[in-house]
Amino acid sequence: MDDTFFYQCVNCGKNWDNSIFRYLCPICSATNTDGMPPKGVLFIHYSYSNIDDKLPIKDLLFSLWPIKNEKSLPPLKVGETPLYKYSQLGNEELDFDLYIKDDSQNPSYSFKDRASSLVSAYAKENQIKTIITASTGNAGSSLAAICASQNQEAIILLPKSAPIAKLTQVEMYGAQLIKVDGNYDKAFNESIKLSEEKQWFNRNTAYNPLTIEGKKSVSFEIFEQLNEQVPDLVFVPVGDGVIISGVYKGFEDLMKIGKIKQMPIIIVVQSDKSANIIHNLNTEPLDFPTATTKADSISVDVPRNFYMTKYFIEKYNGETCEVTDQEIQDAAYKMSSSYGLFAEPASAAAFAGFLSYKKQKKIIKKQKIIILNTGSGLKDISSAQAYLSTED
Ligand SMILES: *Cc1c(COP(=O)(O)O)cnc(C)c1O
């Protein structure tokens, strides 16, 4: 055990020391009922007052991670993705600054590599050779890629129905692929059973707290790429709510060490056919209808990180935006044809959210707008093909 970090439950607020690795809060997760989001997801917090805020941003980030040696991170280039700035959209001049953070340029072509990278590094420092995860597709293909680069073994559980590119990636990276006859929730439960039985490290999203920590790196990069300024609006595509929690956690850490004074407005963008975070923010009892969006990476019945997402949105006045599948497809085409950035549908949802805000005139002159491009369009060719054939 060391005193550089501790865990804190988002539900009961209790702190837990790091004498053992912890997944969920032992108290709050004991009372979980099936079909509901887990209550005991954990934050990782640090001794912020001991952090030297004069360090370069990259070193600051590293000092706010629970690993000891930077060399434990994969040799692949994870994060440090481009932030493109635009003053035009088609022929239209924009009176605000539009930025796209292109995380499709990660090694496995999605944002998920930020989480896999930290999980893998932690495993390496703790002599763990095998990592397992359940996934709708991208987390699995990401973990497979990262483990391949680190000489670690990856066991990936995916629903049989995952897009073929994502299944193919897992196998090409040499991971063990277990196709689950059922949905993501079934894969999730099976992966936990397996990791408990075999003592494998589990990367499941919103179960392993390192997933949120890994994802926070994007906020440090955005802050640095904007010459140490905070953006006004950040559009994030949301399924389980881990990316958005990572974005919040990153800015919150920057606030805790005194680098920034205010939180940007962060916008939860969901498909109206999978809006199970947005619809449950202000209602009781919680209700989780089956998601039917074609944007597979944000098609989530029970959002695993619901409580943390809700916590952040309430604390920092986050906003929400629902988009239709048609708007997502139109946005994917607009983003590709305007900027040469071909995004998978889940990722294009963020751009659709931005277009919806713009149309409603909710963007103010001179604002700095960030859109996260979370995954490459080559991961799901068939939905782009379907769109092109209906537009012919
Ligand atoms: C996983 C994923 C998301 C959604 O992230 P959550 O943490 O589930 O909210 C969005 N876009 C892409 C491409 C993803 O792979």
The ligand as an ORCA input file, in Angstrom:
! r2SCAN-3c Opt
* xyz 0 1
  C     -17.607      3.184    -26.091
  C     -17.870      4.212    -27.101
  C     -18.698      5.313    -26.851
  C     -19.455      5.505    -25.570
  O     -18.688      5.474    -24.412
  P     -19.332      5.142    -23.010
  O     -18.234      5.157    -22.067
  O     -19.976      3.778    -23.153
  O     -20.380      6.164    -22.738
  C     -18.833      6.263    -27.853
  N     -18.228      6.117    -29.049
  C     -17.451      5.051    -29.324
  C     -16.842      4.948    -30.671
  C     -17.237      4.067    -28.366
  O     -16.480      3.005    -28.670
*
